[in-house]
Amino acid sequence: MSRSAPTPPRRKAIAGERPLERSGNAHPSSRSSGSVTLSDVAKLAGVSPITVSRVLNRPELVTADTIEVVREAIARTGYVPNMLAGGLASKHSRLVAAIFPTIASSMFAETMESLTDRLGEAGYQVLLGLSGYPAAREDDLLEAILSRRPDGILLTGIIHSPATRQRLLAAKVPVVEIWDFTPTPIDMLVGFSHERVGEAVADYLSGKGYRRFAMIGADDDRASLRQKGFLSALARHGIGDVPVITVPAPGSLRTGREGMARLLDDGYRPDAMFCNSDALAQGVLAEVQSRGMSIPGDVAVMGFGDLDFAAYTFPALSTVRIDRRAIGRLAADAMLTRMDGRFDAEKVLDVGFEVIERAST
């Protein structure tokens, strides 16, 4: 009868043993009986549990060498911190919720990235929610988000339902509204005036001598404000009866081209087009040139956003530049100031905008 070879005795881990090897599958013995705990990580790293907690929640209090050792132990064990349990003990979840309309457009990408990077440096994670156009899902999203007790909330825009405003005021957490402007935010605001953007574009184009205008814009609140400013400024210049083509948000190359085709097929030939996004403007450029018309000789084209491709279209697109990355960074800084218990952050930060002239106008 065959006998199985005896199992060799398991080598005991020595607390504080160095260096931790990056390869292999060493695990704390507790894995066989349940989830890896913070204490398991501490034993493997040769530090106290409170040091592991500080690495996770207050890394600025720990030396770089200790952070490296603890993170290596976390990687080896597969430990996942229970942020909810830590939050219940400290009344902080280390979680910030950010609601954006969409990720289908690159308009908000740099804002999301800089916000996430800055909060991550401070030990916070970002929970992303998408409200859509219009912000029909914002109420439901906020109800779900608030149940997770975030330490802060970021909202895109300033138009919210009464229920949302009531929930946010009752939650008593820092709130930053971005990508819009009002002197009376719910809590704090980092943005710019879309109405002033429209006015500045109208002043710029009319100052170039254009007199026959049209506009293509998406059906969202901020685009409507740019439209309002554009039309009111043109009226002050004595220009009225401006056709406006409205497309579903977010605007795209396809809807921009289709909108321009509709305008031209109806027999209207503007000498200047204001497009409420660079994506729409790109579609207008394509449609105009496909018909053998010249830009800006037959029609000038102006966009909004100064996205990465704007300077490389043919001809290069005139547009309105927004510092999208600064919006995310400044919003994170404002929120961190408030979450640290300080109230010296400015309630309203206007990042402004810049009209960028290129070959299309």
C-alpha positions in Angstrom: 0.0 0.0 0.0 1.4 3.3 -1.0 1.9 6.1 1.5 1.7 9.8 0.9 4.7 11.8 1.7 4.4 13.7 5.0 3.6 17.4 4.7 6.7 19.5 5.5 6.2 21.9 8.4 5.1 25.4 7.4 7.8 28.0 7.8 6.7 30.6 10.3 6.7 34.2 9.1 9.0 36.5 11.1 7.6 39.9 11.9 9.7 42.6 10.4 11.4 40.3 8.0 13.1 42.2 5.1 13.0 42.4 2.2 9.5 41.5 1.1 9.8 39.6 -2.2 7.7 40.8 -5.1 7.2 37.3 -6.5 5.6 34.2 -5.0 2.3 33.6 -3.3 3.0 34.1 0.4 -0.1 34.8 2.3 -1.0 35.2 6.0 -2.3 32.0 7.6 -5.6 33.7 8.3 -6.5 33.6 4.6 -7.6 30.0 5.0 -10.2 30.9 7.6 -11.5 34.2 6.2 -10.7 37.6 4.6 -7.2 39.1 5.0 -7.3 41.7 7.8 -5.4 44.9 8.5 -3.6 43.1 11.3 -2.4 40.5 8.8 -0.9 43.2 6.7 0.7 44.8 9.7 2.4 41.5 10.8 3.7 40.9 7.3 5.0 44.5 7.0 6.5 44.4 10.5 4.6 47.5 11.7 1.7 48.3 13.9 -2.0 48.2 12.7 -2.3 51.9 13.3 0.7 52.5 10.9 -1.1 50.5 8.2 -4.2 52.6 8.9 -2.2 55.8 8.5 -0.7 54.7 5.2 -4.2 54.1 3.9 -5.9 57.2 5.3 -3.3 59.8 6.3 -0.2 59.0 4.2 1.2 62.4 4.9 1.9 61.3 8.5 4.1 58.3 7.4 7.6 58.1 5.9 8.0 57.1 2.3 9.9 54.0 3.2 7.1 52.8 5.5 4.5 53.5 2.9 6.4 51.4 0.4 6.8 48.5 2.8 3.1 48.6 3.8 1.9 48.9 0.2 4.0 45.9 -0.8 2.5 43.9 2.0 -1.0 44.9 0.8 -0.1 43.9 -2.7 1.2 40.5 -1.6 -1.8 39.7 0.6 -4.5 41.1 -1.7 -5.9 43.1 1.2 -8.8 45.3 0.4 -9.5 48.1 3.0 -13.0 48.2 4.4 -13.5 51.9 3.8 -17.1 51.8 5.1 -16.0 50.3 8.5 -13.2 52.9 8.7 -15.7 55.6 7.9 -18.1 54.5 10.6 -15.3 54.8 13.1 -13.9 58.1 12.0 -17.1 59.6 10.5 -15.1 59.9 7.2 -15.6 57.6 4.2 -12.6 59.0 2.2 -15.0 59.0 -0.7 -16.0 61.9 -2.9 -18.9 61.6 -5.4 -18.7 63.4 -8.7 -21.7 63.7 -11.1 -21.0 64.5 -14.8 -23.5 64.5 -17.6 -21.6 62.1 -19.8 -18.3 60.4 -20.7 -19.3 60.2 -24.4 -17.8 63.6 -25.0 -14.2 64.5 -24.2 -15.3 67.9 -23.0 -15.3 66.8 -19.3 -12.4 64.3 -19.5 -9.6 66.6 -18.3 -11.8 68.0 -15.5 -12.5 64.4 -14.3 -8.8 63.5 -14.5 -7.4 66.5 -12.6 -10.1 66.2 -9.9 -9.4 62.5 -9.4 -5.6 63.0 -9.4 -5.8 65.8 -6.8 -8.2 64.0 -4.5 -6.1 60.8 -4.9 -3.0 62.6 -3.7 -4.9 63.5 -0.5 -6.1 59.9 0.1 -9.6 60.2 -1.3 -11.3 58.0 -4.0 -13.8 59.4 -6.5 -17.1 57.7 -7.2 -18.3 58.8 -10.7 -22.0 59.1 -11.6 -23.5 60.0 -15.0 -26.6 62.1 -14.9 -27.2 62.3 -18.7 -28.8 65.1 -20.7 -30.9 66.6 -19.3 -29.9 65.7 -15.8 -32.9 63.4 -15.4 -31.0 60.8 -13.3 -29.4 63.3 -10.8 -32.1 62.9 -8.1 -31.8 59.1 -8.1 -28.0 59.2 -8.3 -27.8 61.5 -5.3 -30.1 59.4 -3.2 -27.9 56.3 -3.9 -24.7 58.3 -3.4 -25.7 59.9 -0.1 -26.6 56.5 1.3 -22.8 55.8 1.1 -22.0 58.8 3.2 -19.5 60.6 0.9 -17.2 63.2 2.4 -17.9 65.6 -0.5 -20.1 65.9 -3.6 -19.3 67.5 -7.0 -22.1 68.5 -9.4 -21.9 69.6 -13.0 -24.0 72.7 -13.5 -26.2 74.8 -11.2 -29.7 73.8 -12.2 -31.0 71.1 -9.8 -34.4 70.0 -8.6 -35.8 71.2 -5.3 -35.5 67.7 -3.9 -31.8 67.6 -4.8 -31.1 70.9 -3.1 -33.0 69.8 0.0 -31.0 66.5 0.2 -27.7 68.3 -0.3 -28.4 70.9 2.4 -29.5 68.2 4.8 -26.4 66.1 4.1 -24.1 68.8 5.5 -21.2 67.8 3.4 -19.1 70.1 1.1 -20.6 70.6 -2.3 -18.9 72.1 -5.3 -20.8 73.0 -8.4 -18.7 73.3 -11.6 -18.8 74.3 -15.3 -21.3 77.1 -14.7 -21.6 80.4 -12.8 -23.8 81.9 -10.1 -23.0 84.2 -7.2 -25.3 82.0 -5.0 -24.2 78.4 -5.2 -25.4 75.7 -2.9 -22.1 75.7 -1.2 -19.0 76.4 -3.4 -18.6 76.9 -7.2 -15.8 76.7 -9.7 -16.8 77.7 -13.2 -17.5 80.4 -15.7 -20.4 82.3 -17.3 -21.8 80.5 -20.4 -23.9 83.6 -21.1 -20.7 85.8 -21.2 -19.1 83.2 -23.6 -22.0 83.7 -26.0 -21.7 87.5 -25.7 -17.9 87.4 -26.3 -18.3 85.2 -29.5 -21.0 87.6 -30.9 -18.8 90.6 -30.2 -15.7 88.9 -31.8 -17.6 87.8 -35.0 -19.5 91.0 -35.5 -16.2 92.9 -34.9 -14.7 90.9 -37.8 -17.4 92.3 -40.1 -19.8 89.3 -40.3 -23.5 90.2 -40.4 -25.4 87.1 -41.4 -25.3 84.6 -38.6 -26.6 81.1 -37.7 -26.1 78.9 -34.7 -26.0 75.1 -34.0 -26.3 74.0 -30.4 -27.3 71.1 -28.2 -30.4 71.0 -26.1 -28.7 71.3 -22.6 -28.9 74.0 -20.1 -25.3 75.4 -20.5 -25.6 75.5 -24.3 -28.9 77.4 -23.9 -27.1 80.0 -21.9 -24.4 80.4 -24.5 -27.2 80.8 -27.1 -29.0 83.4 -25.0 -25.8 85.4 -24.6 -25.0 85.1 -28.3 -28.4 86.3 -29.5 -28.7 89.1 -27.0 -25.3 90.5 -27.9 -26.1 90.3 -31.7 -29.3 92.2 -31.0 -27.2 95.0 -29.4 -25.3 95.1 -32.6 -28.5 95.5 -34.6 -28.5 91.9 -35.8 -31.7 89.8 -35.5 -33.6 86.9 -37.1 -30.7 84.5 -36.4 -31.6 80.8 -37.3 -30.8 78.3 -34.5 -30.5 74.6 -35.2 -30.9 72.5 -32.0 -29.6 68.9 -31.8 -29.6 66.3 -29.1 -26.9 66.6 -26.4 -24.1 66.0 -26.5 -23.4 67.4 -29.9 -21.3 65.4 -32.3 -19.6 65.6 -35.7 -22.5 63.8 -37.2 -25.2 66.1 -35.8 -23.1 69.1 -36.6 -22.9 68.1 -40.2 -26.6 67.1 -40.4 -27.6 70.5 -38.8 -25.5 72.5 -41.3 -27.0 70.4 -44.2 -30.5 71.2 -43.0 -29.7 74.9 -42.9 -28.1 75.1 -46.3 -30.9 72.9 -47.9 -33.4 75.3 -46.5 -31.7 78.0 -48.6 -30.0 80.0 -45.8 -26.4 80.9 -46.4 -24.8 82.5 -43.3 -21.5 84.2 -43.4 -20.7 83.1 -39.9 -21.6 80.0 -37.8 -21.4 79.7 -34.0 -21.3 76.1 -32.9 -21.9 75.3 -29.3 -19.1 72.7 -29.2 -16.0 71.9 -31.2 -17.5 68.6 -32.2 -20.4 70.3 -33.8 -18.1 72.8 -35.5 -16.0 69.9 -37.0 -19.2 68.6 -38.6 -20.0 72.0 -40.0 -16.5 72.3 -41.5 -17.0 68.9 -43.2 -20.4 69.7 -44.6 -19.4 73.2 -45.9 -16.3 71.9 -47.6 -18.2 68.9 -49.1 -20.3 71.4 -51.0 -17.3 73.2 -52.5 -17.7 76.2 -50.2 -14.6 77.9 -48.7 -13.9 78.7 -45.0 -13.8 81.5 -44.0 -14.4 83.0 -47.5 -18.0 81.7 -47.8 -18.7 81.0 -44.2 -16.7 81.5 -41.0 -17.0 78.8 -38.3 -16.5 79.2 -34.5 -16.5 76.4 -32.0 -16.5 76.1 -28.2 -14.2 74.1 -25.9 -10.8 74.1 -27.7 -10.6 70.3 -27.7 -7.4 68.6 -28.7 -8.3 68.4 -32.4 -9.4 72.0 -32.8 -6.0 73.3 -33.8 -5.5 70.5 -36.3 -8.8 70.7 -38.4 -8.6 72.2 -41.8 -8.7 75.0 -41.6 -7.7 75.3 -37.9 -10.8 76.0 -35.8 -11.4 79.3 -34.0 -13.0 78.5 -30.6 -13.4 79.4 -27.0 -10.8 77.9 -24.6 -11.8 76.8 -21.1 -9.1 75.6 -18.7 -10.8 72.3 -18.1 -8.0 70.9 -16.0 -8.0 73.9 -13.7 -11.7 73.5 -13.0 -11.1 69.9 -11.6 -8.0 70.9 -9.6 -9.6 74.0 -8.1 -12.8 72.1 -7.2 -10.7 69.4 -5.5 -8.7 72.0 -3.5 -11.9 73.8 -2.4 -13.4 70.6 -1.3 -10.3 69.5 0.5 -10.1 72.8 2.4 -13.7 72.3 3.6 -13.2 68.7 4.5 -10.1 69.6 6.6 -12.4 71.7 8.7 -11.3 75.1 7.3 -13.7 77.5 5.9 -11.3 79.9 4.2 -11.9 78.6 0.6 -13.5 81.1 -1.7 -17.2 80.3 -2.3 -17.1 81.3 -6.0 -14.1 80.9 -8.3 -14.6 82.2 -11.9 -11.9 80.6 -14.1 -13.0 82.7 -17.1 -12.4 81.8 -20.8 -10.5 82.9 -23.8 -11.5 83.5 -27.4 -9.0 81.7 -29.7 -8.7 83.0 -33.2 -7.6 80.6 -35.9 -8.0 80.2 -39.7 -11.7 79.3 -39.7 -12.7 82.9 -38.9 
